Amino acid sequence: MSQNQYNVDSPLTFIYKEVDGIRVLLDVYLPPDGADQQFAQQVTQYHPAVVYFHGGGLTVGNRRSWFPTWLKSRLHARGIIFISADYRLIPPGTGYDVLADVKDAIAFVAGDLNIQLDQELADLGSGSRFRIDPMSIGVAGTSAGGFCAYLCAIYAVPKPKVVLSLYGMGGDFLTDQYLAPKTQAFLRGREMLDPAQFSEYIHPFNNLQSTSDSPLLYHPQSYHIPGYPANSRMLVSRLYLQLGIALDYITGQHEPSLSVALHEAIHTGDPFDEALISDHKIIFPQFNVTSDWPATYLIHGTNDTAVLLRESRNLHSLLLKAGVEVILEELPGREHSFDYQPGAELENERSLDDIVQFLYRHLT
């Protein structure tokens, strides 16, 4: 494949499933010619791949939101294909829809994607064929995307070789961050939200359409709050945390409220009764850690107010007890989405390099 036949910064887009009348997409970013030729086998080049899931509190975003350019470029330098995938959003979706989608994404990447890549590259007039090694797939995610990566670690077939989670949610859902109603600013000191302004997203829904693509939109600087989110979905996950009902929407159990039952249970002082989540245990990563969980790299800022550091610490402890190779890197003073702040790549260069070296070691 020659550089003048495709642009390594422009993805090839594929439909990996159709459900609820929508097409769920993923983008494939192929490495440039000559990147780490140890993977090349004659004309066909078999490469490891990392499938990335975006953040957004499970309620907003798409495969190009909060895009980790630093990760793609470092993987490409090592000959690793980077893939960014959509998944259905909450609401009206639930964590069960997310689980189904991420499993289907991995199955597609390990199966039919190679056939479709062949055709796409042939249409581009390429003389080379990039193919994904189905036994060398990793998963990565930021924030809500970490939850997606954890579900892949537990349920995807083939099982990923390695997991990367940056301030990922789902390491511990049994906390007041998810379950306790808030009366004061709790997330970066931002204003409290008026639930009446978000009635469309409050159960029971009135014809709320399923979607896997809700792009980020912002008001102009001339708005009374400069740069304030113009897509209301960007505020919905914060609203659920504020109301202490996030797990109702993740599990789909609203009546009776699972969040209320769990909040009462964890504040009784008695040992937690897992029967309370027996119907939904499948989508609580913390209750599904076993010794066959893939090697995992967790990185989290100590001052994160969106997904608390406690989540990564809890998962780290569970993985250690299960005998899984795991690294937890805590970044002092860093907030949520620290890797998207101005100058973040230079400031965190050593950590980002260590992350990719960890992925590379387990994928090769």
N, C-alpha and C positions, 0 to 999 in steps of 0.2 A: 504494500500500500504506500503510495507516495503522498507527501505532504500537500501537494497541489490538488489532490483528489478529495480531501476532507480536512476539516478544521478540528484539531484536537479539543478546542474549547466549545465546539458545538456538538450537542449530543445527537445520537440516533434514538428516536422515540418509538416505543413499542407498546401495544396493548397487551397486558398480561392477564386480564380477565375482564368480563362484562357481567355486571350484576346490578340489580335494581334499576335497570335502564341506563346505567352509566358505564363508560369505559374507564377502567383503572389503568393508569399508565406508569411506565418507568423510562428513564433516560439512561442510555449507555454512553459512557465517555471512554473511547479507546485510547490507549497510550500512544505516543508518537513513535514513528519509525525508529528502530534501533534502541528502544528502551529495554535495558536488561535482557540481552539476547539469549541468556541461559534458558529462557522458556521456549524459544523457537524450536520447532520440530519440522524440518523441511519446509514445505510451502505453508502448511497450516501451523499457526502459532497458538499453542495452548497456554493460556494465562490464568493465574489466579484472579479472583474478583472480590471486591468488597461491595456489599449492598448496604446503602445508607438510607436511614429513615429520618425525615425532618422533624423538628420540634413544632410547638404551637399549642401545647396543652391538650392535644388530641382534638381540638375544636377548629383549628384554622391552619392554613398553609397548603403547600403543595411541594412537589419534588424539586422546585427551584427556589423555595423560600429558605432564608437563612442558610445559604449554600456554603459548605465548607471548602472553599477554594484551596486552603492550605492542605487539606487532606487529599483532595484529588491530585494536586500537583506532586505531592510527595509520593503517593502511590504510583502515579504515572512514571516517575523517575525510576521506579523499581519494576516496571513492566506489569503493573497490576491494573486491571480494568476497574473503573469506578462506575457504580450504578446507583442512581437515586430514584426511589420508588414512592409513588403516592399510596395512600390507603384511605378507606372511608372514615369520615370525620364524625365526631360526637357533637351534638345530636343531629339527626335522629339515630345515627349509628351507635353502637355500644362497643365495649371492649371485645365482645365476641366477633363482631364484624372485623375489627382490627386484627384479631387473631387469625381469622380465616384469610384475610388479605395478605398478611405477611407470610403465612405458610404458602399461599399460592404464588407469591412473588418469588420465593426461594425455589419452589418446584419449577417455575417457568425458567428462571435463570439457569438452573441445572439441566433443563430439558430442551424445550422447544426454542429457546432463545438462540442457540447455536445455529439452528436451521434458518431462522429468520435473519440472523447476522450474515450468513452466507449469501442470502438473496440480496440483502441491502447493499453489501459490499460489491456484489456482482453488478448491481444496478449503478453503482458509482464508478464502475470500470476498474476496480482494483484487481491487481494480480495476486494479492495476498489474501489470506483468510485468517482473521483473528477468531479464536474460539476460546470459550471459557472452560476451564478444567472443573467439571462438576464436583470433584472431590477436594477442591481447594477454594471454597467460598467462605468469606468472613462476613460479619454483619456489624454495623455501626449505627449509632443514633445519638442525637442530642436531645435532652429534656424528654418530651413525650416520645421522641424517637428511641430513647433508651428503653422505654417500656416495650416498644416494638422489637428491639434487638433481644431483650430478655425472652419474649415469647418465642422468637426464632430459636434461641438457645435451648428452649425446652421442647418445642414441638416440630420445628422445621425438618423436612426430609428432602435432601440429605442434611444431616446436622452440620451447622457451621463449624469451621475449624477454630474460629477465634471470634471474640466479642469485644467491641469497644463501646463504652458508654461515657458520654460527657454529661455530667450532672443529670443523669437519667432518673426519671420517675419510675416508681414501681418496686423499688428496693424495700420499701416499708410503707404500705398504705394505711397502717393502723396508727396514724398520728393525728394530732389536732390540726395539722396543716390541711388535711383533707376533711376532717370530721367535725371540727369545732366552728360554730358561727363566730364571725369577727365583728367587732364594733369599732375598731380603730384601724388605721392604715397599717398594713402588714407586709405589703410587697413593694419594696423599694420606696416606701413612704408615699405611694401613689394614692389618689383620692378613692374614697369608698364609692361604690357604684349603686345606682338606683335600680333595683330589680324591675320596676315598672317599665323601664326603657328597654328591657330585654325579654318581654313577654313571649316573643316568637320562639325563644329558646328554653322556656320554662315548661316542664311537663304539666299537663298533657299538651302535646304539640298540635297545632292546627295546620295540617298540610305542609309541614316542613319537609322539603325535598332532600333526599339523600345526595351526598356529594363527596367526592374525594379531592376536590380542587377548589380552595378558597384563598385566592392570592392576597398578599399583604397590600393594604391601601392606607394612605395617610393624608390627612388634611394639609393644605399648604401652610407656610409659615405665617400667613396673614390670618389664619384661624385664631379664635380667642385663646385656644391652647395650641400653640404652634406645633405642627407635626403630629397632632393627636390622631390615633387610629380612625380611619374612615370606614373600615370594614368592622362591623359590630362583632363579628366572630372573634376578632382579635382580643376582645375583652371578656368573652364568655367563660373561659376557663378560670379567670380571676374571680368572676362573679360566683362560680360554683364553689371555689375555695372560700370566698367571703361568707357565703351562706352555709358552709359546712355540709354540702350535699354532693360533693364531687363523685363519691363512689356510687350514688344512686344512678348517675348518668353513665359511669363506666360499666356498671353491671346491668343497668336497665331495671333495677328493682327500686321502684318509687313508692309503691303502696303495698305493705308498709315500708317506710323509709329504711333502707339498710344502713344509711349513714347514722341515723338517730339511734338505732339499735347498737351499732358498733361503738358510737361515742359513749353511750351509757355503760357498755360492757367494759371498756378499757379504763373507766374511771371508778370502777367498783373496788379496785384493789384485789380482786380475785384473779386467779389464773384465767387467761383468755380461753374462752370456749370456742374451739374451731367449728363447732356445729353451726355457729351463726353465719359462717360463710361457706357452709358445705355445698350449697347450690352454685357457688361462684368461685370455688377454690381454684379452678382451672386457670383463671385469669389474674390470680394473685401470685406474681413470680416468687415472692418470699416463701410460699408454701410448696414450691415445686423445684427446689434446689436438690440435685442429686450428684453423684460422683461423675456422671457422664456429661455434666455441663461443660461447655468448651472453655479453654483458657480465656481469661477476661482481664481487660484493662479498664479500670474505673478512674476517672479524674473529676474532681469536684472542688469548687471554691468554698472556703470556710465561711464566707459571708453571704452565701446564697439564700435569698429570701423567697424564692419561687419554689424550688425543689430543695428541701433542707439536706445538709450534709449527712444528717442521720440516715438518710435512705441508702447512700452508697456505703456508709459504714456498716449498716445492718447486712446488706447483701455481701459485702466483703467478708464479714464474720461467718455468714452461712456458707459461703464458698470455701473458706479455709477449713471449716469443720467437715465439709464434704470431700476434702482432699483435692480440690481443684486449684490449678495454678492461677493465681489472681494477684494483681497489683492494684492498690488504691493510692493514688497520688492526690494529696490535699494541697491546694494552692492558697496560701495565707492571704486573707483580705479580698479574695476575688468574689464577685457577685455572679449571678446567673448570666449565661451567655457571655462569659468573659472573653471567649475567643473571637467575638464579633466586635469588640471595642476597638477604637482607633489605636493602631500600634501594637495590637495584641499579638500578632505573629512574631514580631521581633522580640517583644517582652517575654513571650512564652516559648521561644524557639527550641530550647533544650527539651522541654516537655513534649512539644509536638513531634520533634524528631524521635524521641524515645517511644512515643505511641506508635509511630509508623514502623519503627524497627521491630517492635513487639508483634505487630500484625504481620510483617514480612517474615519473621522467623517462623510463625505458626502456619503461614500459608505456603511456605516453600519447603 
